[in-house]
Amino acid sequence: MELWHVPLRLPPAELDRASGMLDESERARAACFHHPLHAQRYIASHAALRLILGRALDRSPRALSFRLGPAGRPELDTQVLHFNLAHADDHALVGISRAQAVGVDIECPGTAELDELDETVFSALERAAIAACAPQERARARLRAWVRKEALLKAAGCGLDDDVHRLSVSVGPEARILASDHPQLRTEDWHVADLPSPDAWIGAVATRGPLPDWTLREWSWAA
């Protein structure tokens, strides 16, 4: 399994090169963003995904073709690699695996207002664990829980539907599943881990089956 952190802030020349990596539908999607910065982040993250997948498959990034899977999750037409992409602010994560489904998520402290979504995204068990934290620790506890939870949901190909409360994850420093009667996320089948990260972002990775050996790599646009 490969995990990549991708910086999304690019100079204009690099951004033009990144845009050239995308297909027509991706460029059309980028053009729909109202804020130029959001379009730039979309272009950079999807170009990086193509470059990383192309390198892994020894194929031209521009030649890769994608389709939507049964749950609306993008996948390669050939489905020879599992992959997942997440981004927040000027940061993206890419996870790829040849052997098992993989999900990643990333959030930046201070940008995700999860306290307003407690009842929507967290289970009663998670809300109780967050409430038990010291007040100054609750924001980080919410972020930890959220990236772990979303990485698991993405690995399973699930959306944020009514079943989201049926999955409970830890909120403390150790990443684990506390309980699940989610129809697609049986506790014994799935594993989650935090990614080593600076204060600028928090990330997690989840896989079906035991987590294989991995190293978080830093993507360089000069590569």
N, C-alpha and C positions, 0 to 999 in steps of 0.2 A: 504494500500500500504506500502511496506517495501523498504527502500533504504539503501544500504550498501556501505561503502568505504572499499576497500580491499587492504592492502599492499602486493606487489608482490615480494619483496625481501625476499627469504627464505633461511635458512641454508640447507646444503645438505640432512640431514636426513628428514627434513620436505618436501623438494622437492621430494624425493623418495616416501614419503607417498602420496603426492599430485598426482604424476604420476600414482600411483596405483588406484586412483579414476577414471581415464579416461578409455574410451573404446578404442577398437583397432584403429578406424578411427581417434580419437583425438591424440593418441600416434603417429600415422603415420604422422599426420599433424605437430606435434611438431618436429618430426625428420627431416622435410623438411626445417626448418629454418637454414640458414647458420651460424648465430651468436648464440652462446650458450645462451647469455642473452635473446635474443628474444624468444628462445624455453622455457627458464625458466619462462618468464612472461606469455607465452601462457599456460603452464602447470598450473601455480598458479592460473591464472584467471579462467580457465575452471574447475579446481578442486573446487575453492571457489563457483562458480556458482552451481555445483552439490551439494555441502554441504548445501548451502543456500536453494536450491529448495527441497532437501531431508528433511531438517528440517521442512520446511513449509508444506510438504505433508506427513510427518511421514513415509518416505520411505528411503530405503538404497540409498545413492548417486550413488553407482555403478550400481544400478538396473534401473536408469532412462534412458529412450530411447528418442532420438530426431529425428526429421525429418525436412525437409526444406518446408516452406510454399510456397504459390503461388508466392511471390515476392523474394524467396530465403532466407527468414528470418528463423533462427532456431526456432522451437517450440517443446513443449513436444508432444509425441505421443498421450497422453490422452487429451491435451489442456485444463487442468483444471486450469492452471495458465498462465497469461501473464507474460513475463519476457523480460529483455533486459540487455545486457552486453556491457560495454565500457572499454577501458583501454588506458593509456598513460604513458610512462616511467614505473615507479615502482608503479603505482596506477591504481586501477580498480574501477568501479562502477557497482553495480548490482541493478536493480529495478524489483520488482515482484508485481503483482496485481491480485486479483481474479475477479475483476469487469470490468476492462477496459484495453485497449491497453496502454502500457507504453514504453517510450523511454528515454534513458539516454545518455549523452555524457560527456567526460572529456578531457581536454587538459592541458598541462603544459606550463607555460610561458617560452618563449625562445626556444621551440622545434618545434612549428608549425609556418612555414614561410608563413603566410596567406597573407602578403602584396604582394607576388608574384602571388597569386591566386584571387586577387580582382575581376578581370573581369570574372573569371570562376565561383566563388561560391556566390558572393554577387550581389544583385539587384542594380539598379541605385539608389533607395531610400536608401539602406544601405550604398552604397559607398559615397553618399552625406553626410549622417549622420556621417560617419567615418571621412571624410575630414573636417567636421565642428568641430571636436574635437581638442583640443590642441595637438601639435605634440607629446608630451610625453605621451599622453593618447591614442593614436591611436592603439598601439599594443594591449592594454588591451581591447579596444572597439571591435577590430576584433575578439579577443578570445571570448568575451561575445557573440557577434552576432553568431559566428560559433557554439559554443556549444548549444546555444538555437535552432539554425536552424537545426543542425544535430539531436538533441533530438526529435524535431518535425517530421523530415523526418523518423527517425527510428521508432517512435511510429506509424506512418501511414504505415510503411512497404515499404517506398519508397527508391529508390537509388538516388545517385547523378547524375541525368540525366539532360536532357535539360530543364526540368521544374523547376529546383532549383531556377532560377531567378524569378519565379512567386510567391515566398514566401519571405516576408520582415519582419524582426524582429528588435526590438530595439537594440541599441548599448550602451545605458547608463545603470545606476544602476538598473532601473526597467525593469524586463523581461516581454515582451508582444509581440504579433503579431501586426505589423503595417498594413499590407495589404497582401491579398493572393487571387490569382485566380488560385492557384494550384489545379488540378482536384481532389486530394485526401486530401486537407487541407483547407477546408473552415474555415474562421476566427472564426465563431461562434461555431464551433464544438471542437476546440482544445485549450489547455491551456499549458503554459510553466512557469517554475519558476527556479530561480537560487538556487544552493545548498550552504549552508554555508561552506566555505572552507578556509584553510590557504593560504598563498602566493604560496605554492608549486603547486597548481592546481586550475582549474576553472571547475565547473560542472553545468549541468542543467538537469531537468527532464520535460517531457511532457506527457500529457495524453489526450485521447479522452474523452471529457466531463470535468466538473469541477475537479480541483485537489482535491483529498481527503486529509484528515489529514495524515501527514507523519512526520517521524523523521529520520534523517540521522544517521545510526548506524556505529560503527567501528567494522569491522570483526577482531576477534582474532583467530589465528591459534591454539591457545591452547584450544579453546572451544571444 
